[in-house]
Amino acid sequence: MGMPCEVNSILKLTPSQGYPDELTVGERFQVEKSGYRIVPIDVPIMLVDADWLARADVVIETLTWSGGVTRLEFAIARVYETPVLCH
């Protein structure tokens, strides 16, 4: 029996999942995503909103799996001047 998980190279968040109201370099956040996810840690990855617009790079600092939920702590590493469509 295997463990179901997703491999993600970007962090997509909706407002209900904790997408930040303001994006400020150095700001730290904690969010939860359903299911078990594997994401790069300690390297910049894109943060995208519900419309698949990347507005910043974030660095995942911690990742915890428990009870079918992935908990992430991340910091804003860079804010884009212009959003980038990622879909």
C-alpha positions in Angstrom: 0.0 0.0 0.0 1.4 3.4 -1.0 1.0 6.9 0.4 -1.0 9.2 -1.9 0.8 12.5 -2.4 1.2 15.3 -4.9 4.5 16.8 -6.1 4.2 20.6 -6.5 6.8 23.0 -7.9 4.6 26.1 -7.2 2.5 27.1 -4.2 -1.1 27.9 -5.3 -3.3 29.4 -2.6 -6.8 30.7 -2.5 -7.9 33.4 0.0 -9.5 30.7 2.2 -6.2 28.8 2.2 -4.3 31.8 3.4 -3.2 33.7 0.3 -1.6 36.8 1.9 -3.5 40.1 1.7 -0.2 42.0 1.2 3.0 40.7 -0.3 6.1 42.1 1.5 9.6 40.7 1.2 10.6 38.9 4.4 7.0 38.4 5.7 6.3 34.9 7.0 3.1 32.9 6.8 1.6 29.6 7.8 -0.9 27.8 5.6 -2.5 24.4 5.3 -3.3 22.4 2.1 -5.4 19.3 2.0 -3.6 16.0 1.2 0.0 15.2 1.4 2.3 17.3 -0.8 5.9 17.3 -1.7 7.3 20.8 -2.4 10.9 22.2 -2.7 12.2 23.5 0.6 14.8 26.3 1.0 14.6 27.4 -2.7 12.4 30.1 -4.3 9.2 28.9 -5.9 6.3 30.8 -7.4 3.3 31.8 -5.3 0.2 31.9 -7.4 -3.3 33.0 -6.6 -6.7 31.4 -7.4 -6.5 32.8 -11.0 -3.1 31.2 -11.6 -1.3 34.6 -11.5 2.2 34.5 -10.0 2.8 37.6 -7.9 5.8 36.6 -5.8 8.5 34.0 -5.1 8.4 32.3 -1.7 10.7 30.0 0.2 9.2 27.1 2.0 10.9 26.9 5.4 9.0 24.0 7.0 6.7 21.3 5.8 4.7 19.0 8.1 2.3 16.1 7.2 -0.3 15.1 9.6 -3.9 13.8 9.4 -4.1 14.1 5.6 -3.0 17.8 5.7 0.2 19.5 4.6 1.2 22.4 6.8 3.7 24.9 5.3 5.6 27.8 6.7 7.0 30.2 4.1 8.6 33.6 3.6 8.2 36.0 0.7 11.5 36.2 -1.1 10.6 38.5 -4.0 7.5 40.4 -5.2 7.0 40.7 -9.0 6.4 44.2 -10.5 3.9 42.6 -12.9 2.0 39.3 -12.3 2.8 36.3 -14.5 0.1 34.0 -15.8 1.1 30.4 -15.0 -1.8 28.3 -16.3 
